[in-house]
Amino acid sequence: MSHIIIDEKRINNLLERGVEDIFVKENLKKKLMSGKQLRIKLGFDPTGSKIHIGRAIVLRKLREFQDLGHKIFFIVGDFTAQVGDPSDKLEKRPMLKKEQIKENLKTYKKQVGKIIDLKKVKFCYNSKWLKKLDFQEISELAESFSVQQMSARRNFKDRIEKGDEVSLREFLYPLMQGYDSVAIKADVEIGGFDQLFNLKAGRVIQKHYGQNEQDVLTCQMLEGTDGRKMSTSWGNIVTIVDESNDMFGKLMAVHDSLITKYFKLCTDTDLSEILKMDNDIKEGKVNPRDLKMKLAYEIVKIYHGEKKAKEAEENFIKTFQKKEIPDNLEEIKADHGLGNTLVINKIVSSMSEYRRLIEEGAIKKLSDNKEAKITDTKAEADKGIYKVGKRRFVKII
């Protein structure tokens, strides 16, 4: 059994920093101070192929539990991902196909390993137990909740009032997530604040099976770099697998009002230092851009190491503050057409993204310190230096 650390200062930090709510806080602190090894649960549905720094907040909190010596269970929702978590969704979530989930899972463990120690975590796939439940057992579980309880859930209530469809399938999701807690006998479950209903459902279902009810810890939610909800479709996310220069550049676009929140939720910077930053910003004692440089450096260092963070910082200063072309230009070979060349070399993800960038005037050819916008989607892949989007430079040879 692992040595359990009961340092009260570290436990208080775990229970307070970046935490939105704990149910029940006194009980959880008592457990953590007891020296008993707890079974800590975090579930992730692989609905996308990349983890962004907003979702990484709960992974970082999981690492805190791990560092105190507790037993970590990472639940991969390969079954629940097919059903679709309705939490904080304004419309019905489509069911994912098994093939898409399998594709999304390919790099999940490697990404998770950037934050938690994979040698000290048990990965569980919830299809192992959920697909075995028969209709009678599902019916008994469903008896634990009323239609009124489900309908009163904020996102369901809003959709019902607007006349939008709510599927019975969505009502079943909390039952499945709750059953995960039964399957691993969880003492504690953590998740984002939008997961609170599902996490509390775990307590109800554990009680149904005669188990002790898990304590629940929810983390604060992080807005996207532009201040809106973090969303891949809006392009305001930073993923933990973004290339270091790209990650640095995206973080330099963080809205000024979010700088200290990003420091608190995404870095290990001391809270007293963050409080001083917050006061300095309010009193106009510091240029927010300088703090963003520090923020970007700290986050890139976490996911890519100090050397890459320093290189990304130097690259940003040279490219964007001094308006110079970076030395370490990515070189690619011309193919049939500019769009095809950029897609094949994974400079852009698809032809549809290429066309969108062209429409936005975001692909430019550089020569003699001048930028010429590419306006024709069928443009040839002429040799030379191109700027793609705000931060990426490539040289076609």
MOMOPE-V481196 format. One record per residue. N is the residue number from 0. RES is the residue in one letter. NEAR is the number of other C-alpha atoms within 12 Angstrom. Layout:
BEGIN
N_RES_NEAR ; N_RES_NEAR
END
This chain:
BEGIN
0_M_11 ; 1_S_16 ; 2_H_15 ; 3_I_22 ; 4_I_24 ; 5_I_24 ; 6_D_18 ; 7_E_18 ; 8_K_16 ; 9_R_20 ; 10_I_29 ; 11_N_22 ; 12_N_21 ; 13_L_34 ; 14_L_35 ; 15_E_24 ; 16_R_34 ; 17_G_36 ; 18_V_29 ; 19_E_27 ; 20_D_27 ; 21_I_31 ; 22_F_28 ; 23_V_22 ; 24_K_24 ; 25_E_16 ; 26_N_20 ; 27_L_32 ; 28_K_30 ; 29_K_19 ; 30_K_26 ; 31_L_35 ; 32_M_24 ; 33_S_18 ; 34_G_22 ; 35_K_22 ; 36_Q_26 ; 37_L_34 ; 38_R_33 ; 39_I_43 ; 40_K_44 ; 41_L_52 ; 42_G_44 ; 43_F_42 ; 44_D_37 ; 45_P_38 ; 46_T_32 ; 47_G_27 ; 48_S_25 ; 49_K_29 ; 50_I_35 ; 51_H_32 ; 52_I_41 ; 53_G_37 ; 54_R_41 ; 55_A_40 ; 56_I_41 ; 57_V_42 ; 58_L_41 ; 59_R_36 ; 60_K_41 ; 61_L_42 ; 62_R_32 ; 63_E_31 ; 64_F_40 ; 65_Q_36 ; 66_D_27 ; 67_L_31 ; 68_G_28 ; 69_H_34 ; 70_K_36 ; 71_I_39 ; 72_F_39 ; 73_F_40 ; 74_I_40 ; 75_V_32 ; 76_G_39 ; 77_D_41 ; 78_F_34 ; 79_T_39 ; 80_A_37 ; 81_Q_31 ; 82_V_34 ; 83_G_35 ; 84_D_39 ; 85_P_36 ; 86_S_28 ; 87_D_26 ; 88_K_24 ; 89_L_21 ; 90_E_23 ; 91_K_24 ; 92_R_22 ; 93_P_18 ; 94_M_23 ; 95_L_24 ; 96_K_19 ; 97_K_20 ; 98_E_16 ; 99_Q_19 ; 100_I_29 ; 101_K_24 ; 102_E_18 ; 103_N_27 ; 104_L_27 ; 105_K_17 ; 106_T_20 ; 107_Y_32 ; 108_K_27 ; 109_K_20 ; 110_Q_29 ; 111_V_40 ; 112_G_25 ; 113_K_26 ; 114_I_34 ; 115_I_32 ; 116_D_27 ; 117_L_23 ; 118_K_14 ; 119_K_24 ; 120_V_29 ; 121_K_24 ; 122_F_29 ; 123_C_27 ; 124_Y_30 ; 125_N_34 ; 126_S_25 ; 127_K_20 ; 128_W_23 ; 129_L_31 ; 130_K_21 ; 131_K_16 ; 132_L_20 ; 133_D_12 ; 134_F_12 ; 135_Q_11 ; 136_E_20 ; 137_I_24 ; 138_S_14 ; 139_E_18 ; 140_L_31 ; 141_A_28 ; 142_E_18 ; 143_S_28 ; 144_F_29 ; 145_S_15 ; 146_V_18 ; 147_Q_13 ; 148_Q_18 ; 149_M_31 ; 150_S_22 ; 151_A_18 ; 152_R_29 ; 153_R_22 ; 154_N_28 ; 155_F_31 ; 156_K_23 ; 157_D_20 ; 158_R_22 ; 159_I_20 ; 160_E_16 ; 161_K_13 ; 162_G_12 ; 163_D_16 ; 164_E_20 ; 165_V_28 ; 166_S_23 ; 167_L_19 ; 168_R_23 ; 169_E_34 ; 170_F_36 ; 171_L_32 ; 172_Y_38 ; 173_P_38 ; 174_L_41 ; 175_M_43 ; 176_Q_52 ; 177_G_46 ; 178_Y_46 ; 179_D_44 ; 180_S_46 ; 181_V_35 ; 182_A_29 ; 183_I_34 ; 184_K_30 ; 185_A_38 ; 186_D_37 ; 187_V_44 ; 188_E_49 ; 189_I_50 ; 190_G_43 ; 191_G_36 ; 192_F_30 ; 193_D_27 ; 194_Q_38 ; 195_L_32 ; 196_F_35 ; 197_N_40 ; 198_L_43 ; 199_K_35 ; 200_A_36 ; 201_G_45 ; 202_R_36 ; 203_V_31 ; 204_I_36 ; 205_Q_32 ; 206_K_22 ; 207_H_24 ; 208_Y_21 ; 209_G_13 ; 210_Q_20 ; 211_N_20 ; 212_E_29 ; 213_Q_39 ; 214_D_39 ; 215_V_40 ; 216_L_43 ; 217_T_37 ; 218_C_36 ; 219_Q_32 ; 220_M_33 ; 221_L_38 ; 222_E_30 ; 223_G_33 ; 224_T_35 ; 225_D_24 ; 226_G_23 ; 227_R_20 ; 228_K_19 ; 229_M_24 ; 230_S_24 ; 231_T_22 ; 232_S_12 ; 233_W_15 ; 234_G_20 ; 235_N_28 ; 236_I_34 ; 237_V_41 ; 238_T_36 ; 239_I_37 ; 240_V_30 ; 241_D_23 ; 242_E_24 ; 243_S_36 ; 244_N_40 ; 245_D_33 ; 246_M_40 ; 247_F_43 ; 248_G_38 ; 249_K_36 ; 250_L_42 ; 251_M_39 ; 252_A_30 ; 253_V_34 ; 254_H_23 ; 255_D_29 ; 256_S_24 ; 257_L_31 ; 258_I_40 ; 259_T_35 ; 260_K_32 ; 261_Y_41 ; 262_F_38 ; 263_K_34 ; 264_L_37 ; 265_C_44 ; 266_T_33 ; 267_D_25 ; 268_T_24 ; 269_D_17 ; 270_L_21 ; 271_S_15 ; 272_E_17 ; 273_I_27 ; 274_L_18 ; 275_K_19 ; 276_M_33 ; 277_D_27 ; 278_N_17 ; 279_D_19 ; 280_I_23 ; 281_K_17 ; 282_E_12 ; 283_G_11 ; 284_K_14 ; 285_V_17 ; 286_N_18 ; 287_P_27 ; 288_R_22 ; 289_D_20 ; 290_L_32 ; 291_K_35 ; 292_M_33 ; 293_K_29 ; 294_L_39 ; 295_A_42 ; 296_Y_38 ; 297_E_34 ; 298_I_43 ; 299_V_40 ; 300_K_29 ; 301_I_29 ; 302_Y_36 ; 303_H_28 ; 304_G_18 ; 305_E_18 ; 306_K_18 ; 307_K_25 ; 308_A_30 ; 309_K_24 ; 310_E_27 ; 311_A_37 ; 312_E_35 ; 313_E_26 ; 314_N_32 ; 315_F_34 ; 316_I_24 ; 317_K_19 ; 318_T_25 ; 319_F_22 ; 320_Q_17 ; 321_K_13 ; 322_K_16 ; 323_E_23 ; 324_I_30 ; 325_P_28 ; 326_D_17 ; 327_N_18 ; 328_L_22 ; 329_E_23 ; 330_E_21 ; 331_I_26 ; 332_K_23 ; 333_A_25 ; 334_D_20 ; 335_H_16 ; 336_G_22 ; 337_L_38 ; 338_G_35 ; 339_N_28 ; 340_T_32 ; 341_L_40 ; 342_V_25 ; 343_I_20 ; 344_N_21 ; 345_K_19 ; 346_I_32 ; 347_V_28 ; 348_S_19 ; 349_S_18 ; 350_M_22 ; 351_S_16 ; 352_E_25 ; 353_Y_33 ; 354_R_27 ; 355_R_22 ; 356_L_28 ; 357_I_28 ; 358_E_18 ; 359_E_19 ; 360_G_22 ; 361_A_26 ; 362_I_36 ; 363_K_34 ; 364_K_33 ; 365_L_25 ; 366_S_17 ; 367_D_11 ; 368_N_15 ; 369_K_15 ; 370_E_20 ; 371_A_21 ; 372_K_23 ; 373_I_30 ; 374_T_22 ; 375_D_22 ; 376_T_25 ; 377_K_18 ; 378_A_25 ; 379_E_21 ; 380_A_29 ; 381_D_25 ; 382_K_22 ; 383_G_26 ; 384_I_32 ; 385_Y_38 ; 386_K_36 ; 387_V_37 ; 388_G_28 ; 389_K_23 ; 390_R_35 ; 391_R_36 ; 392_F_34 ; 393_V_35 ; 394_K_32 ; 395_I_27 ; 396_I_17
END
